[in-house]
């Protein structure tokens, strides 16, 4: 018996719909929904333990996976089973997590899992845009404490018109690709890439997406009411002690304020704050410390946060002594590493990134193999964040989600400025060597300089800046902070990263922690970010004003050639013999692809030395050489035969043709060596395909003057009528058979 189901439908306004259904699948989960648009179906489940974990944070896991069966495909590789998540899946997990996490109660510490799975794929629907909607809808159907329904939507803009959840084809034509997460009241998360748009255009895109999200939030509430809204579960809240909080506030606030106002370095400041905490703990007995240790930690952090925020709001000063719009000192250097194809160092305050660039062929492209998307990236960026960058020692457990996310943000910031006709596959790697505030933006800056140092002809240089916001709803005061420190990242009400050129924004990432942030404040913050971005951009261009005219001497040079389809096989040779020998002889790398539109062969020739590349080009020219009828060409004798000489065109080595003995000279030639010898170079005339021999015909004598008194040989008599010449062969007809010849007897079996 099929259980009763409940369903809500969301109209996207252009004939497309999103449905949310519950009651059929995964009923033992605390909440489960199926979200569908077209043939795309996502199953989302949420489960949260009923006992609090012994931690002081929310152990939330958001997992997003795309099943290959959803697209009728097998997983690639040796093991035919889905394994570790792809970068694309990790990025979707991060997008959902960043919106959900702030909406759980701060004292809710039960282990919670949100699992979203792509069960059916539709080429015209991008599933990551519905993952946030699915996650929130499942939570709304549970008894898990959660502040309010949220959703996420992708917004694009094609021909000046905004589109909600565009198709992949529409997105390729769009100049905006942004994901916005929000509740009905407030925008909470923004991430995306843009084609040099203005701050006002970005705010308009956010507003447009927010209107669509309001409808999606209302549908979740309606579905939960139809099912029967569950009572929110009870849980053991954190113990509070107001008297203890006041006591610690009085002990900590003024001292913290003074240290914050002193404008010290990260380590000096950290040591001073630790001393305050130690003094507070020492003021309690060992028994009190054992009993109240967690509360003491909590109230010290709360008092310190209040002091630092008030210093900024009241006096416009920050932890390191800067004003709110002041950028830390910057120094840059390019061509630091002698063996890389491009390198740079970007240092801003106590944050440092070393970037390298490696140039390669299409063979080095980053292959993307997901059920929802197959393709390749010819430009990609990897970001590494080792523990020593923050003065810590901790286990190395592979690439973290944070590294994937920060690398993706920097990649999106830069990729639009790499020209479409760049022949190389380009890999940028950022090694974060020091970190105290926005190493991802340092990666953008170092990546820009490394690309220009490598000779990649960037359209425009790109810089990035991390911004913060501190606000007080009661007084209406707010302060936008340029180039935030690591400590300012978590104590503010908004942290956002903006990258762009001198002409507009190319990428952004925002996390907004306060409700009802006005668009006026948002635009003002974006404009202050623009001023800081331009300041940093000036530092970059002071270091390297424009891309180097060419790649470095030790870096590979690349030439791309197109050849007709029929010549691809000849260039590869049987079993790849020709191309392998050519690569070995010329010390080059040759990659041949087929243009899917023109079906031409696209040949990439990569080599350090220009001589090797020239040799490969000469081979290609030789393969494609087609002599024209009536034209004269220089040839060289490469083989002597009894009936002629084999010659090759000097402008196309390897292209051979037979020069028949009768075409050597006007005079009768008995021996080929009487006229030409091995290695001789001379001109011949090309006559095309000989109608009699069906082979190419060239002639040396055709361009020589006829000798005086030359008499051509009389043509051969093809009739052969005389008895003496044909020796009676013409009388061999059946009618001339001798009459006295006896008929042949049939052979017996």
Protein Blocks (a to p, Z undefined) as FASTA:
>chain_A
ZZddddddddehnopacdddehjboklbmbdcdddehjbccdddddddfbdcdbfbdcdd
ddddddfklnopacedjblcdfdddfklmmmmmmmmmmmmmmpcfklcbdcddddddfbd
cfkbcfklmmmmmmmmmmmmmmbdcfbdcdddddddeehiacehiafklmmmpcbdcddd
ddfkbcfbdcdddehiafklmmmmmmmmmmmmmmmmmmmmmmmmmnopaddddddddddd
fklmmmmmmmmmmmmmmmmmnopafklmmmmmmmmmmmmmmmpcfklmmmmmmmmmmmmm
mmmmmmmmmmmmmnopafkopafkbccdddddehkblkbmbdcdddehjaccdddddddd
fklpccdddfkbgcddfbdcdddddfklnopacddebjafklmmmmmmmmmmmmmmpcfk
lmbdcddddddfbdcejjllmmmmmmmmmmmmnopacfbdcddddddddddfknopacdd
ehiafklmmmmmbdcdddddfkbcfbdcdddfbghiafklmmmmmmmmmmmmmmmmmmmm
mmmmbacfbdcfkbccdddddddfklmmmmnoghhlmmmmmmmmnopacdddddfklopa
cdddddfblklmmmmmmmmmmmmpccdehiacddddfbdcfkbccdddfklghiacdddf
klmpmbdcfblklmbcehiacddddebjafklopacddfklmpccdehiacdddddfklm
afklnnomlmmcfklpcfklccdddddZZ
